[in-house]
Amino acid sequence: MTTHYESSAGLEESFLDFLQGLCPRYEVQDILFPSATLIFILESPHVQELQFGAPVSGLSGATMTRHLFGADYAKFPLGRLVKESPRESADASAREFTDESIGPQLNRIGLINVCNVPLQSSAYQNQSLVQTHQVWFDAMSAVRTDNQRDRASNPYCQAVQSILVSSLRDKLESLKDRPCTIVPCGRFAQKFFRLTGQESSNWNVIHDVPHPSYNSWDRPRYQSVIDAVSSALSSADGP
């Protein structure tokens, strides 16, 4: 279903309404507690994130855990670890994921998605929803993969990008007074972080960290930046 809008503002308002309609069922909230001093910026949730209600709850999250906490914890995706950390859960089931040795470090990790609903239509089981709003799902998919340009030629794509940039900007503005290390993971997150124009003297930003999908954190070319992330977590006093 497509509709003509006379202004970019109209398209942005329409996309924002569409997002708000998705949120009750498909939103995965960020995990960002006051104790977080190492904050990862990621793309968007997918199937496993919807299932567990936390960012990076699948294979990418397991890759992050392995590099940050070692092989003993490698089977536990980072998002699930942080969500069920000792700070937030005294439930016995959480002990499967956490113990006293890594609990304090888990408390220092924050997880932010640029978009809090899935950008990929394959994450939505309701195909009728996808078909009805195909124009927006196509635009979200295009924005997700087009990381080479700062402005989209398609007005629907530009509306999606503008709303996501504005949302991330608001999240970052709330962190300006917090001493922390910020890690945009992958080209998508790096692009959107840059487009927000946000910076702070309280931040240490680790650039060029790849998205943890497809075992990219294991590649020798990224070893130095992954080591920097690990060092930031190990630092008791933050950056």
N, C-alpha and C positions, 0 to 999 in steps of 0.2 A: 504494500500500500504506500503510495507516494502522494505527497501534498505539496503544492507550491507555496512558498513563503517569500514575502517580498524583502525581507531583511535578514541579515545574519543573526540579529538579536532574536527574531522570531524562531529561527531554527534552534538556537541555543536554548531558548525557553522550552521548545518542544522536546528536545533531547533531555533536558533536565527533568521534565515531567515523566518522560519514558523511564529514566533511571529511578526516579522515586517510586514508580510503579513496580519496578523489579526488586527493589530493596527488601520488602517484607519477606520474600522467599529466597532471594539469591544473593543477598549481601553477606560478605564475610568481613567483619570489622577488624580494623587494625588492632595490634596488641602493643600498647604504648603506655607503660606505667611510669610514674614519677622516678622510679629507680633506674630507668633505661638510659644508658650512656653510650651504647653501641647500637645504632639504629640503621637497619637495612631498609632500603627502598626497593620494592619489587614491582612487577607488572600488574597482575590481576589474578584472582582465584580461578581454579578449574574444578574438576569433579571431586577430587579428594579434599580440596579446601572446603567445598560446600558440605561434604560429608562430615568433616571433623570441626568445622567452624573456626578455622585458624589459617592464616597465610602459610605458604610452603609446607603443606601437610603430606606431600607425596615424595617422589624420588628426588626432586630438587632439594627438598628440605632435609632428606637423609644425607645427601651429599654435603650440605652445610654442616650438619651435626658431626659427620665423620671428620671434617677438617678442623672444626672448632674444639671438639671434645674427644676425638680418637675413635678407634675401631670398636671399642666396647659399647659405644652408644650409636653406632652407625645405622642400626635398623630403625632408630626412632627419628622421624622427621622433626626438624627444628621447631616448626610451628606448634606441633603437639607438645613438645617438651616445654616450650615457653608458656603455653596456655595452661599446662598442668603443673607448673613449677610449684615448689613449696610455698612461695609467697601467696599464691592464689588458691591452693587446694591442699587440704589436709586429708582428702579422701584416700583410702587405702589403695584404690586403683591407680592413683597417680604415682605411687611408689614403683610401679613397673617402669616408669619413665625417668624418674629423678631420684637422686640421693644427695646426701649432704655435701659430697665432694664437688658437684657441679651446680648445686642450687644457687649459691651466691652469684655465680656467673650468669646463670639463666635469668636471674632477676635484673641483670644489667642490659639485656637484649630487648630491643624494640623492633617490631615488624610492621612496615607500612606498605600498602599497595597503592599504586597510582590510581587504579580503579578498583572499587570494592565489590563490583559484580563482575562475572566473567566477561571478557571481551570476545571469547570464542563461542560461537553458537552451538558447538558440539557439547558444551557443558550444560545446555538446557534440554531437559528431557521433553519438555512441552513443545513439540514441533509446530503446533498450531500457533503458539505465541511467536515463534520464529518467523513463520510465514506471514503472519499479520503485520509484523514490524520488520520485514525483511530489509527495508531501506536502512534502518538503524543498525541491525546486525551486520549488514554488509559494510557499513561505515566504520563500525567498531573494529571489525576484522582488518580493514584496510589501514586504519590508524595504528593498529598493533604491529603491523609488518613494515610500514613505511617510516623508517627511522632516518632517512637520508635528507628529508626536507623539513624545514621549520614551519612551512605553511602549505596546507593542502589545497589543490585546485578545485576539488569537489566540495561544494558548500556544506554537505552533510558531514563529511569527514572533518572539515574545519570546525564545525560546531561541536563535534565530539571532542576534538583536541582542545578547543578553548575551554570547555567545561572541565575537562580533566586537569588541565593546567591550573585553572582557578581553584579547584578542589585541593590539589597538592600544595599550591601556594598557601592556602589557609592553614594546612597542616604544618607546614614549615614555619610560618609566622609564629605559631604557638610555641615553637622550639627555640626561638632566637636567643632567649636568655638562659638556655640550658647548655652547660658545657658537655659536649658529646662528640662522638665520631659518627659521621653520616656516610653510609656506603650505598650509593646507587648501583644496583646490580643489573648489568646488561645494557645494551644500547637504548632500549625503550626507556628504562628508568633514568638513564643518564641524560637522554634528550629532554625528558619532561622536567627533571631537576634543573637543567640549564634554562629551560624556557620560563620557569617560575621567576628567575632573576633573584632568588633569595640567597643571602649570604649573612654570615655572622662571625664576629671575632671569637665567639665561643665555640665555633665548630672546627673540627678537623675533618675534612672531606677526603676520603680515599677514592681516587678516580680510577677508571679503567678496570674495575672489577667485573668480570663477566657474569652473566646469569648462570646459576649453578646447574642448569639443565645439561643433559648429555655429557656429564662428567667433565665439563669445561674447567672446573676448579682443579682438576688433576693435570692439566696441560702445563708443561714446563714454562711456556711463555708467560703464564700468569702467576708463577710461583712467588714472585716478589710482592705482588699486591695481595695475594692470599695470606702470605706471611705477615703483611702489615695489618690485615684484618685480625688475625690471630693474636698479634701483639697488642692491639687495641683492647681486645677482650681480656687479655691477661693483666693489663695494667690496672692496678687497684684504684688509681686515682683518676682513670679516664684519660682523655687526650691531653 
